[in-house]
């Protein structure tokens, strides 16, 4: 595997090269999380690539979108710029059919992540957009009395002595920073849970406290999931961080106490 290309000047690859993929062990960040328990986390990271291209046998370029689903139990995450460079390395390669490309993508990404990766190649006419339950009335962003706090802490989260069943909320205000370049990464946050009602103001202040926090997408999502689980003690919990597209790839982090996450949570959002 290559060195981390993030923050470096990178030439466009001229030929197929799976060694461009740069891996980061998940356990590096997980070791910093209080009371981390692998068994209590289910979920996956869904990546969408919008610049998948290769040559057919006649030399004509083909273009598709693709989705890559990485299990939260895989050994490694793959740095996103390295994935873009890897995909670019396929641009001038000739494949007999789409199936041949599929097998190469599945093999290379699975080897890099340490666990089988789900790959789906889609035509440009296939767009899975906003789920129906994404309702503005469920937004956190209009709460009153908001106070911006600079450093994230689970102690900010509060619950109300009221039971709720399957409450869904979302926010468009989440921002973190790239741990290498310091550039902002924006995401839509979604939560679905049952248990004591989470105070909306405290939840939004907690989310916005990540505004200056430098961490990879997957690490942010996992920390938020575990800190809500620890502080609010929901009966069940599912969270998603749907990051905006950067470099032709968007990354969507899903974590849950449930074994299965609704397909609707995986839909492409309006800012993606």
Residue, then its C-alpha position, 0 to 999 in steps of 0.5 A: x500500500x502507498x503512503x497517505x496521499x492526503x495533503x500531497x501533490x498527486x499526479x493522475x495515475x496512468x495505469x491500474x494500481x491497487x497499491x494506491x489504496x492507503x489503509x488506516x486501522x480502525x483500532x487506532x481511533x477506537x482505542x481513544x474511545x471510552x468503554x469501546x465495545x466492538x460487540x455493541x456496534x453494528x453498521x457500515x460505511x456507504x461510499x458513493x463514487x461518481x467518477x467511475x470510468x474505464x474503456x470498453x474493448x473498442x476503446x470507448x470510455x464507459x462511465x458509471x456511479x458505484x457504491x461501496x459498502x464497508x462493514x463497521x467490523x472491517x479491520x481498516x478504513x481506506x483514506x478517501x483521496x487514495x480511493x479517488x486515485x485508485x479509481x482514476x488508475x482504472x480510467x485508461x484500462x480496457x475491460x471486456x465487460x462491467x462484470x470484470x471491473x466489478x470483480x477487480x473493485x470487489x477484490x481490491x477494496x476487500x483486501x484493503x479493508x480486511x473484510x469483504x466489501x459490497x460493490x454495486x455499479x450503477x448507470x447514471x440514470x439510477x438515482x436513489x434520492x431523499x427518503x420520504x421520512x426526511x421531514x423539515x418538521x423533524x429538524x433540530x436546526x431551529x431550536x432556540x437558545x443555542x450556544x456554540x461550544x467549541x470542544x465536543x463532550x458527551x457531558x453536553x447531552x441531556x435527556x428529558x424524563x419522557x419516553x419516546x418511541x422511534x423518534x427521528x431527528x436530523x440536522x444540516x449543521x454538522x461540520x468537522x475538519x480533515x485531520x490532515x489538511x484542516x479543511x471543513x467536512x460538512x454532513x447531514x446528521x440523522x438519528x432514530x432512537x427509542x427511550x428517554x427523549x433526548x433534549x434537542x438543544x443539547x443534541x444540536x449544541x453537541x453536534x455543532x461542537x465538532x465544528x473545529x474537531x479534526x477527525x476522519x468521517x468514520x471516527x466522528x460517526x462512531x464517537x457520536x454513536x457511542x457517546x449518545x449511547x453512553x449518555x442518553x442510554x436509548x433502548x435502541x439507536x441508529x445514527x447516520x452522518x451523510x457527508x457531502x461529496x469531495x473529490x467525486x466521492x461521498x461517505x455515509x457513516x451508519x451505526x446502530x444497535x440493530x443488526x439491520x439499518x433501513x434502506x431509507x437511511x442509505x438514500x442520497x441526500x439533497x446536498x450530495 
